[in-house]
């Protein structure tokens, strides 16, 4: 049994939140190499509020999925007590709604108050919050009171040390568990020196843990440098961004692994957790850096899929084996789910294992058309279709009701239309009614359409003849009829009433 103890922020080496880098593969790799805590990339509150929490049984993950089916945040049990969810927000109530959405799947919630990029600041988020202490206090206080997990925030320093210390003291009073400080001003970039003296002043002014960030350029080249940076800032913990992005084995006490080995480890996680290939490619490019012009770098740059990335790193067999395992697991889960669905269904539903193959039918003629025409001829209400989609694989199943009897195919289809056609076939075959297949011989509906087309051609010709003779263009005596609305002379059996 896992005991969920409160997360401690003292004496920790932490993976910093990095846009496009801090996805699940990088977080897990950092944990493997010795990171104590990992932050996900900043995720915007409005986008997260649109997401649905989905348990992914194939990958054994929890996914937060947007309406367009894109996975915005993916996590797993391995990191549940170590991952901090970083959020971009400028509204206390939205921040609380998102925090409650993800709270059970993460170790804590962080508010980004340091990102200087326009995509964050233009919405009043990130570094824009530094000029609005009242809003900072409102967001953090609401979160601390509203959720059970620890709340943190990450800031940049202000133009003066005094203003920065005063802001941090005000933040401390909200009850947050720790504060991460990037030792640069919002207009400064990585090439500017990190202000260790300001971080130190903050560390000495407050009692909550201070996490020092921004030392990759000036300090952290190997593991022992982490302690050097911590002492220079008097911070409780150290947060590492670019040094970890370049080689996440920076967290290893024993020293870093060769880059090739690190990249292969990263790819294994990317394949294992179905990371989108563009994100995988981006992270690998950050690791390769000056090696992008090598033969391997060029192969990576040209890759247009996860499989091609694996080929570039001589990992084709791993890709094939892993994807095969997932396909087998997916099939097994689908079969189990289908069996469960069949068991809990209405036992009065008539079922057959059929699929609609349009190649077996004339163009524009379908079983649904035949069923509708038969119902009208027999003076029954038109068929009613009820279609559901299975969340696991997004396949469809339809039940058609005709004269109070339900029919369906036990096979699930890739679209709603196909599922409805399959249900119609089950009904027609049960009733012994022709379904319009080519192998059934003369097709009544095709003959009817041919007659209708011939009549329309005659009418069109008459209209043209009248126009050529200077006559008024008259409305055709009758418009094209809907073959499905007319009574048919098909020889079909009657249903017992």
N, C-alpha and C positions, 0 to 999 in steps of 0.2 A: 504494500500500500504506500502510495506517494504522499508525503506530508507537505502541504502547501505552506511553507514558512514565509514570513514577510521578506521581501527582497532587501538586501543590504547594499548600500552604495558606497561603502568605505573599503579602501584597499582593493579596488576592482580595476581590471583592464577591460575596456568597453569598445565594441565596434560602433563607430559613429553612424548617425543616419546620413545616407548619401543617396541622392536621387538617381534612379536607374541602377544603382549598385547594390543597395541594401535589400534585395529580394531574397527569397528563401534559400537558394543554393549558397549565396555568399554568407548568410547568417549562420547556416549549419556548418559551413567550412570553418568559419572563425571560431565557433564553439569547439569543433574538433581540435583546432590548433591551440586552444587554451584561453580564448576570450571568456570572461565571466558573465557578461551581459551583452546583448546585441540589440541595436535599434533598427527598426525597419525604415525604409525611405519615407519622407513626408508624404502623407496622403490627405487630400483636401476633404474637409467635412462634408461639403455639399455632395461630392461624388460618392462618398461612403454612405450617406443617408439613402441613396438610391439602391444600395446593394442588398442582396438577399444572402443570408448565411446558408451555405450548402455543405453538408458532410459528403466528401468525395470518398466513396468506399474503395474505389480502384487504387487511388494514390495514398489513401489513408491520411488525408488532409482535411482541414476546414477551409473552405473557400468563401470569399465574399465576392459575389458575382453581380456585375452591373446589368442593367436591362438589355444591353447589347450582347450579353453572354460573355463579356471579357472579365477575366479574374483580376480584380483590383488588388486584393490582398489574400495571400495563401500562407497558412501556417500549419504546424504539425505538433504532435505530442512531444517530440524531442526538444523543442524550444519553449514549450508553453510557460515554464516557470523562469525563463531567462530573457524573453523577448519583450521589448518596450515598443508599444505602438505609438509612433510619432504622428501627430495630426497638425494640419494647417487649419487654423480657425480664427475668426474674428468675432464670433458670437458665442456667448456662454451656453445658451440653450441648445444650439446645434452641436457644440462640442460635447455636451452631456449626452445627447441622444446617440452620438457615434460611440462615445465611451461605453455606454451601456450595451450597445450592439456587439462590441468586441471584447468586453470585460472578461468574460469567462474563458477566453482563448488566449489571453496574454498575461504578462506579469505586471504590467504597469502602463500608464498613459503619459505621453509627453506632448507638450505644446511647443511648436516651433516658433521662437521669437527672435531668430537670428538670421534667417535666410534673406540675402539681399537681392535675390533674383526677382525680376519683374512679375513673373507668373504668380509669385507669392505675395509680394508687397502691394500689387495693384488691387488686390481684394482686401487690403487692410490687414493682411496676415504677415507672418514672418517678421522681418526687421521693422516693418511699419508699426508693429505693436509697441516698440520701444519708446515711441513718442506719445503713447496713450496709456499711462500707468493705471488709470481707472479701469480701462477695459481689461488689462492684464489681471488686475485684482479680481474683477468680476468673473472672468473665465476660470481662473485657478481656484477661487473660493467655491464656485459652483461645482467644479469637478471633485474637489476634496470632500465636500459634503455629500455629493451625489453617488459616488462609487466606493467600493471597498478596496480596490487596488491602489497602490501608491501612485501619486501624481508628481511629475517632474516638469521642468521646462528648460529650454536651451536658448541662451541669449548671446548677443555680441556686446562688446563694451561700448559705452557712450563716450563722447568727446572728452569728458573730464573724469578723473578717478572718483572725485567726490560724488558726482551725479550717478555714476555706476554703482557705487557702494550704497547710496541712498535707495536706489531702485531695488537692489538685491535685498536690502533689509525689509523693504515693503513686501517684496515677493515672499520672503521667509515667513512673514506673519500670516500668509494665506494657509499655511499648514502643509505645504508640499514636502515631499520626502528628500529631494535633492535638486540642485541646480547645476546645469552644465554651462560653462562659460567658454565661448570661442574668443580667444585673446586678441581679436582684431576689431576695428570699427567697421560699420556696415559698408563704408566706401573702400575699405582696404581689401586687397586680394592676397592669395597665398605667397606671392613673392615679397610681400611686406613682412617685416619682422613681427613675431608674435610678442605681445606685451605681457610678459611673465609677471612683471611688477604689479599690474592691475589685477591679474588673477590672484596673486598673493595677497593683495590688499583685501580682496573680497573674501578669501579663505579665512583671513584673520578677523574679519568683521562679523561673520555669521556663524551660527552653531550647526546648521544643517550641512551635509556633505556637499562639497564643491567639486565638480568634475572638470578637470582642465582639458581644453581642446585647442587644436591649432598648432601642434608642435611638429608635424611631419616634415616641414621644410627645414626648420632650424635645428631640430633635436633628434627626432626618432628615425634612425637608420637600421637599428637592430634592437633586440629585446631589452638589453641592458640600458638603452637610452630612455626607455619608458620611465624607469625609476629616476633618472636624471631630470627629466621634465617634471615629474611629480614633485621632486624636492625644490626645483626652481620656482614652482608656483605655490608650494605649501598646500596643494590640493589633496583631497581625500582619495580621489581616483583619477585615472587618465582615460580620455576618449580619443580613439585613433581613427582618422579618416583616410587620407590619401596613402599613407604608408601601408595601411591594410588593404586598400584597393589595389595597390601595385603588387603586393604579396601578402595575403592574409596569414601566412605562417609567421609573420612578425610577432604573433602572440606566443610562439613556442619558446619556452625557457631554454630548450636545448639548442636553439638557433634555427634559422629558416631552412625550409626545404628548397631544393632546386626548383626553379620556376616551372619547368616542364612537368614535374610531378604535381605541383600545386594546381596547374591548369587542368591536368587530367582528373585530379580529385574534384575540381569544380565542375567539370563536364559530367562526371558521374552523378553528381547531385542534380545538375540541370536536366539530365535525361530521366533520372529517377522521379523527379517531381514535375516533369512535363513543363519546364520553363520555356517561355516563348523564345524562339531561336534568335530574334533580334536583340533581346535583352542579354541572352547568353553571349552572343557575338560582341556586344558592347563591352561587357565586363572582361572578356578575354582580351579585347583590344587594349583596355586600360592596363592589363597585366603585361602585355607584350611591349608596349611603348616603343622604344627605339628599334625593336626587332620586327616591326610591322612590315619592313621592306624585305625581310628574308623570304625564302620560298614558302615556309609555313605561314608567315604573316600574310602573304598574298593569297594563299589558299583560304585562310580564314576570312579575309576581306571579301573574297568572291563567294563564300558560302551563302546559300539561300534557304537552308533548312538545318534542323538539328542533325539530321543524318549526314549532311555534307560537312558540318563542323566536326563531327566524329571522324569522318574520313580524313580530314586535314590533320587530325591528331592521332591517327592510326588506332582508332577505337571503334571501327565498324562492327566488329564481333560483339563488343559490349552493347552497342546500340541495338543490334538485332536480337540478342538474348533478352535484354531488358524489355524491349517493346513486345516481344513474343510473350513474356510473362504477363505483361499488362493486358494483352489481348485475351489471353487464356482466363485471367482473373475477371475481366469484363464480361466475357461470355458466360462464365460460371455464375456471376452475380445476376446477369440478365435471365438465365435459365431459372435460378432460384426465385427471382422476383416474379417471373412469369407464372411459375408454379403457385406462388403465394396468391397472385392476382386471380388465377383460375379457381383456387380453393375458396376464396372469399366472395366470389361472384354469385349473382342470383342463379340458383340451380335451374331455373326455368328458361334460361337463355339457351337457344340451340346453337351449337358451335361446330365448326369444321376448320380444318387446316388448309386454307386457300389464300391465294394472292391474286391480285389483278395484274395481268400482263397485257399491256395495250397492243402488243404485237399479235395477239390472238384474236383481235377484234378489228372490224373495219374502221376506217378513219371516222372520227366524230360520233361513233356509236359506242355506248357504254352500258354496263349492267344497270346502273342507276336509272338510265333512260327507260330501259325495258321494265324495270320494277315500277317506276312512276306510271307508265302507260297502263301496265296491268292493273294497278290499284284503281286508276280512273275508270277503266273498262268494267271492273268489278264493283265500282261505286264504294270503294273504301277510302278513308282519309289518306292523304299523301303520306309517304314514308317519313318517319322522324329519325334523324341521325343524332346520336350523342357520342361525341369523340373526346377522348382524354389523351394527354401526353404523359409518358413516363419520365420522371425527372432524371433517373439514372443515365439513360441513353437517348432521351428525347425522341423516342419512337412513339407512334400513334396507334390507337385501337379504337374502332368505332362499333357501336351497337345500333342496329336499325330496328325500329318497331313498326310492324305492319299488322293491323287488325289485332292489337293487344298482345302480339307475340314478338319476342325479341330474338335477334339473330346477330352473330358476330363470328369473325375469324379468330382463331387462337394465335395466329401469327401477327406480330406487330409490324407496322410499316413505317417508312421514313417520312411520309407526309400524310396530312389529314385527308386529302383527296383519295389517295390510294387505299387508306383504311376504310373509307366509306364505300368505295367500289367493292372491296373484299366482302364487306358486310352484306352488300346488295347481292353478291354472288351466292353467299350462304343461303339467303332467303329464297332466291330464285330456284336454286338446286333442291332445297327442301320441298318447295311447292311443285317441282317438276315443270317449271316455266322456262322457256327458252331464254337464254341470257345474251344472245346476239353474237356468239363466237363464229368465226369464219367456218369452222368445221361443221356447223349446224346446217349448212346449205343455204337456201334462198333466205335472204334477210328482209323481213317485212319493212323495217324502218328505212333501210337503204332504198328499197323500191319506192316507198312513199316520198322520200327526199328527192329521188330522181323525177317523180311526177311533179312535185312542187317546183323544182328547178326548171323543168320544161315549160310549165305554165307561166312562170315568171319571164322566161325568155320570150315566149309568145307575146306577153303583155308589153315587154320592153320594145319588141319589134313593132307592135301596133302603135305605140307612142311615137316611135321614130317615123313611121309611115305617115301618121297624122301631122307631125311637125313638117315633114317634107312637102305635104300638100297644103300647108298654110292653115291647118286646123288648130283649134285650141288644144293644148296638151291636157288631156283628161286624166283624172285620177284612175289608176287601175281598178277594175271592178272588184278585186279583192286583194288584200295584202298577203305576204307570205305567212302561212299558218305555222304555228308552233306544233310540230308533230306530236309533242308530248301532251298537248292539250286536247287532241282529237281522240275520239274513240277508235280503237283499233279492231280490225277484223281478224287479229291473230287467233289461231286456234289454241287457246290455253285453258287449262282446267280451272273450274270454279272452286273457291275456298268455301268450306262448310261454314255456315253462319251459326 
